[in-house]
Amino acid sequence: MFVSGDFETVCKDERIVKLISEDIRKVAIEVKLTKQEIPSNIYVESLQWLPESGLVTDAFKLKRKVRCRFF
C-alpha cells in the first residue's frame, strides 16, 4: 500500500489506522490475550511524546495531569 503526505496526514489515514489495529489484534490473539485485553479501538497520534512536547519528563515518565488536559 502506498500512502503519501506528511506524518500527520498518514496518522489520520483510516487505512493506516485499520492496518495497525489489525496487526495489534493479530499479535494479541497469538499471545493469547483475553477479549478484555485486546484494544477494540485505537487512535494514532502524530505528536511525539518527548520532553520538549511537555507530555513526559526528561526521564520519559508520563506527566499524567498534563497528558489528561492535552487529550
KASULKA-V78758 format. One record per pair of residues at least 12 apart in sequence whose ideal C-beta (glycine too) atoms are under 7 Angstrom apart, sorted by the first residue. I is the first residue (numbers start at 1). J is the second residue. D is the distance in whole Angstrom. If there is no record, write none. Layout:
I_J_D ; I_J_D
This chain:
1_15_7 ; 3_16_6 ; 7_46_5 ; 8_46_4 ; 11_44_4 ; 11_45_7 ; 11_46_4 ; 16_44_7 ; 17_42_7 ; 17_44_5 ; 20_42_6 ; 20_44_6 ; 21_42_5 ; 24_39_6 ; 24_42_7 ; 25_38_6 ; 54_66_6 ; 55_67_5 ; 55_70_6
